Amino acid sequence: MGEDHRGRMTKDGIRIHEEADFAGMHAAGNLAATILDEIAEHVFPGQTTAEIDRLIEEKVNAAGAKSATIGYRGYKHASCISVNHVVCHGIPSEKTLKDGDILNIDVTVIVDGWYGDTSRMYVAGKLGRKAERLIEVTHDALMRGIDVVRPGATFGDIGHAIQSFVESRRMSVVRDFCGHGLGRVFHSPPNVLHYGRPGTEAVLEEGMFFTIEPMVNLGRPETKVLADDWTAVTRDKSLTAQFEHSIGVTADGFEIFTLSPAGTFHPTY
């Protein structure tokens, strides 16, 4: 994961980055988002997730960047691709996508030492109504969480904004996985929970970099990890969705490092 010696640390172990560091995060985030824009045309019924991953790796290499996931804890792929009831960390395979499948593609790249981490939902073929509603709620939950970000707010405020919105739509927030700090490292403090109480957890400060990446289930929130030690699925086999942005806290709010250049972060908006 490398080390990050820039800026200072809070008492919670969260790094405060300098103003100049925002440019590095924008460059890394922009590449990750561009790759996810370009991969959309390759998601269709009959396609394999292994081929999608191969194309992603090709695009990372063509940009002169590195994949953060290849070699990470023994992982061998340039993306995680999670289909239908797979919550996260789905391993690309030769299994083909079916009409109506929904999938999350998660990509992290390293550009000049900075990590760009983002994921979004895709649809193979015709989107079913329940899946469409799940994707809409998950996307909107992420954006409600991001809207809370500013100096003086807390990570509990972010979690509460996401949880209260999702549960008001009769869906559930996954508790077993969370967002994380990043910068010149892949994962660092804080853990960004997607549920919580207002006013709790660490206070946000200008210069903090982290991901917000809620996973939302149509059914219950419980998950389990399969025997491959990566793939997490919903215990009740219900559909699940996730969106992820990398964020920087500014003097008066936030910047999103992983905005879609093509404006296609949400597949149906």
C-alpha positions as CSV (number, residue, x, y, z in Angstrom):
1,M,0.0,0.0,0.0
2,G,3.0,2.3,0.3
3,E,3.5,5.1,2.8
4,D,2.2,8.7,3.0
5,H,4.4,11.2,4.9
6,R,2.7,14.4,3.6
7,G,0.6,16.7,5.7
8,R,-0.2,16.0,9.4
9,M,-2.3,13.4,11.3
10,T,-5.3,14.0,13.5
11,K,-5.6,12.3,16.9
12,D,-7.8,9.7,15.2
13,G,-4.9,8.8,12.8
14,I,-6.5,10.5,9.8
15,R,-4.1,12.3,7.5
16,I,-4.7,15.9,6.7
17,H,-3.4,16.6,3.1
18,E,-2.0,19.8,1.7
19,E,-3.8,21.9,-0.9
20,A,-1.3,20.8,-3.6
21,D,-2.3,17.2,-3.0
22,F,-5.8,17.7,-4.5
23,A,-4.4,17.9,-8.0
24,G,-2.8,14.4,-7.7
25,M,-6.1,13.0,-6.4
26,H,-8.0,14.6,-9.3
27,A,-5.7,13.1,-11.8
28,A,-6.0,9.6,-10.4
29,G,-9.7,9.9,-9.8
30,N,-10.3,11.2,-13.4
31,L,-8.5,8.2,-14.9
32,A,-10.4,5.7,-12.8
33,A,-13.7,7.4,-13.8
34,T,-12.7,7.6,-17.5
35,I,-12.0,3.9,-17.6
36,L,-15.4,3.2,-16.1
37,D,-17.0,5.5,-18.7
38,E,-15.3,3.6,-21.5
39,I,-16.1,0.1,-20.2
40,A,-19.9,0.7,-20.3
41,E,-20.2,-0.4,-24.0
42,H,-18.6,-3.7,-23.1
43,V,-21.3,-4.7,-20.6
44,F,-24.0,-6.7,-22.4
45,P,-25.6,-10.2,-22.2
46,G,-23.2,-12.9,-23.2
47,Q,-20.1,-10.9,-22.2
48,T,-17.8,-12.4,-19.5
49,T,-16.6,-10.5,-16.5
50,A,-13.1,-11.8,-17.2
51,E,-13.2,-10.0,-20.6
52,I,-14.4,-6.8,-19.0
53,D,-11.5,-7.0,-16.5
54,R,-9.0,-7.7,-19.3
55,L,-10.2,-4.6,-21.1
56,I,-9.9,-2.5,-17.8
57,E,-6.3,-3.8,-17.3
58,E,-5.5,-2.9,-20.9
59,K,-6.8,0.7,-20.4
60,V,-4.9,1.1,-17.1
61,N,-1.6,0.1,-18.8
62,A,-2.3,2.2,-21.9
63,A,-2.6,5.3,-19.6
64,G,0.8,4.5,-18.1
65,A,-0.8,3.9,-14.7
66,K,-0.9,1.0,-12.3
67,S,-3.7,-1.1,-11.0
68,A,-3.9,-1.0,-7.2
69,T,-5.7,-4.3,-6.9
70,I,-3.3,-6.6,-9.0
71,G,-1.1,-8.2,-6.3
72,Y,-3.0,-6.6,-3.4
73,R,-3.2,-9.4,-0.8
74,G,-2.7,-11.9,-3.6
75,Y,-5.6,-10.5,-5.8
76,K,-5.0,-11.1,-9.5
77,H,-7.4,-8.7,-11.3
78,A,-7.6,-5.0,-12.3
79,S,-11.2,-4.8,-11.0
80,C,-13.8,-6.3,-8.8
81,I,-17.0,-7.1,-10.6
82,S,-20.0,-8.0,-8.4
83,V,-23.1,-9.3,-10.1
84,N,-26.7,-9.4,-8.7
85,H,-26.5,-10.7,-5.1
86,V,-22.7,-10.2,-4.8
87,V,-22.2,-7.3,-2.5
88,C,-18.6,-6.5,-3.2
89,H,-15.2,-8.0,-4.2
90,G,-16.6,-10.2,-6.9
91,I,-13.8,-11.9,-8.8
92,P,-13.9,-11.7,-12.7
93,S,-14.6,-15.0,-14.3
94,E,-15.6,-16.8,-17.5
95,K,-19.2,-16.8,-16.4
96,T,-21.3,-14.9,-18.9
97,L,-23.7,-12.1,-18.1
98,K,-27.4,-12.7,-18.6
99,D,-30.1,-10.3,-19.7
100,G,-31.2,-8.2,-16.7
101,D,-28.1,-8.8,-14.7
102,I,-26.9,-5.8,-12.7
103,L,-23.3,-5.4,-11.7
104,N,-20.9,-3.2,-9.8
105,I,-17.5,-2.6,-11.4
106,D,-14.9,-1.3,-8.9
107,V,-11.5,0.1,-10.2
108,T,-8.6,1.6,-8.3
109,V,-5.6,3.1,-10.2
110,I,-2.3,4.6,-9.1
111,V,-1.2,7.7,-11.0
112,D,2.1,9.3,-9.8
113,G,1.7,7.7,-6.5
114,W,-1.9,8.8,-5.9
115,Y,-4.9,6.4,-5.6
116,G,-8.1,6.9,-7.6
117,D,-10.9,4.6,-6.3
118,T,-14.4,4.5,-7.7
119,S,-17.2,2.1,-8.6
120,R,-20.6,2.3,-10.2
121,M,-23.5,0.1,-11.4
122,Y,-24.1,-1.3,-14.9
123,V,-26.9,-3.2,-16.5
124,A,-26.6,-6.1,-19.0
125,G,-29.6,-5.8,-21.3
126,K,-33.0,-4.9,-20.0
127,L,-33.3,-3.4,-16.5
128,G,-36.0,-4.8,-14.2
129,R,-38.1,-2.4,-12.2
130,K,-36.9,-3.6,-8.7
131,A,-33.3,-3.5,-9.8
132,E,-33.8,0.0,-11.3
133,R,-35.3,1.3,-8.0
134,L,-32.4,-0.3,-6.0
135,I,-29.8,1.4,-8.2
136,E,-31.6,4.8,-7.9
137,V,-31.8,4.6,-4.1
138,T,-28.2,3.5,-3.8
139,H,-26.9,6.3,-6.1
140,D,-29.0,8.9,-4.3
141,A,-27.9,7.6,-0.9
142,L,-24.3,8.1,-1.9
143,M,-25.0,11.7,-3.0
144,R,-26.9,12.5,0.2
145,G,-23.9,11.2,2.2
146,I,-21.5,13.4,0.1
147,D,-23.7,16.5,0.5
148,V,-23.1,16.3,4.3
149,V,-19.3,16.6,3.8
150,R,-17.7,19.9,5.1
151,P,-15.4,20.9,7.9
152,G,-17.1,20.5,11.3
153,A,-19.5,17.7,10.2
154,T,-18.8,14.2,11.5
155,F,-18.5,10.8,9.9
156,G,-21.6,9.8,11.9
157,D,-23.5,12.6,10.0
158,I,-22.5,11.0,6.7
159,G,-23.6,7.5,7.9
160,H,-26.9,8.8,9.2
161,A,-27.7,10.6,6.0
162,I,-27.2,7.4,4.0
163,Q,-28.9,5.1,6.5
164,S,-32.0,7.2,7.1
165,F,-32.6,7.7,3.4
166,V,-32.1,4.0,2.5
167,E,-34.3,2.7,5.3
168,S,-37.0,5.2,4.4
169,R,-37.1,3.4,1.1
170,R,-37.5,0.0,2.8
171,M,-34.1,-1.2,1.9
172,S,-31.1,-2.0,4.1
173,V,-27.5,-0.7,4.4
174,V,-24.7,-3.3,4.5
175,R,-22.8,-3.0,7.9
176,D,-19.9,-5.4,7.1
177,F,-18.0,-3.1,4.7
178,C,-17.2,0.6,4.7
179,G,-15.4,3.4,3.0
180,H,-11.9,4.3,3.9
181,G,-9.2,6.9,3.8
182,L,-6.9,7.1,0.8
183,G,-4.3,9.3,-0.9
184,R,-0.8,7.9,-1.4
185,V,-2.1,4.7,0.2
186,F,-4.9,2.4,-0.8
187,H,-6.6,2.1,2.6
188,S,-6.0,4.2,5.7
189,P,-8.1,5.7,8.5
190,P,-10.9,6.6,8.8
191,N,-13.4,3.8,8.4
192,V,-16.3,5.5,6.7
193,L,-19.5,3.7,8.0
194,H,-22.6,4.0,5.9
195,Y,-24.9,4.1,9.0
196,G,-24.6,5.9,12.3
197,R,-25.9,8.7,14.5
198,P,-25.5,12.4,13.9
199,G,-22.6,14.1,15.8
200,T,-20.7,10.8,16.4
201,E,-17.3,9.6,15.1
202,A,-14.4,11.8,14.0
203,V,-14.9,15.4,13.0
204,L,-14.2,16.3,9.3
205,E,-11.3,18.7,8.6
206,E,-10.1,20.3,5.4
207,G,-7.6,18.1,3.6
208,M,-9.1,14.7,4.5
209,F,-9.4,12.3,1.6
210,F,-11.7,9.3,1.8
211,T,-14.2,7.1,-0.1
212,I,-17.9,6.9,0.5
213,E,-19.3,3.7,-1.0
214,P,-22.6,2.5,0.3
215,M,-23.8,-1.0,-0.4
216,V,-27.6,-1.3,-0.3
217,N,-29.6,-4.5,-0.3
218,L,-33.2,-5.0,-1.4
219,G,-33.5,-7.6,1.5
220,R,-31.7,-7.8,4.8
221,P,-28.3,-6.3,5.5
222,E,-26.4,-9.5,6.4
223,T,-23.6,-10.7,4.2
224,K,-21.2,-13.7,4.1
225,V,-17.9,-14.2,2.4
226,L,-17.5,-17.2,0.1
227,A,-14.7,-19.8,0.3
228,D,-12.5,-17.8,-2.1
229,D,-12.0,-15.3,0.8
230,W,-13.0,-12.4,-1.4
231,T,-16.6,-12.7,-2.8
232,A,-19.1,-11.2,-0.4
233,V,-22.8,-12.0,-1.0
234,T,-26.1,-11.2,0.6
235,R,-27.1,-14.0,3.0
236,D,-30.7,-13.9,1.8
237,K,-29.6,-13.8,-1.9
238,S,-31.4,-10.5,-2.4
239,L,-30.2,-8.0,-5.0
240,T,-27.6,-5.5,-3.9
241,A,-26.0,-2.4,-5.4
242,Q,-23.1,0.0,-4.7
243,F,-21.7,3.3,-5.9
244,E,-18.4,4.8,-4.8
245,H,-16.7,8.2,-5.1
246,S,-13.4,9.4,-3.7
247,I,-13.8,12.7,-1.9
248,G,-11.6,15.5,-0.6
249,V,-12.8,17.9,2.2
250,T,-12.4,21.6,1.2
251,A,-12.5,24.8,3.3
252,D,-16.3,25.0,2.7
253,G,-17.4,21.6,1.5
254,F,-16.1,18.9,-0.7
255,E,-14.6,18.0,-4.1
256,I,-15.4,14.7,-5.8
257,F,-12.2,13.3,-7.4
258,T,-14.0,10.6,-9.4
259,L,-16.7,12.4,-11.3
260,S,-17.6,10.8,-14.6
261,P,-16.2,12.9,-17.5
262,A,-19.0,11.5,-19.7
263,G,-21.7,12.2,-17.1
264,T,-22.6,8.5,-17.0
265,F,-21.9,7.7,-13.3
266,H,-25.5,6.6,-13.0
267,P,-26.5,4.1,-15.7
268,T,-30.1,5.3,-16.2
269,Y,-30.0,9.0,-15.3
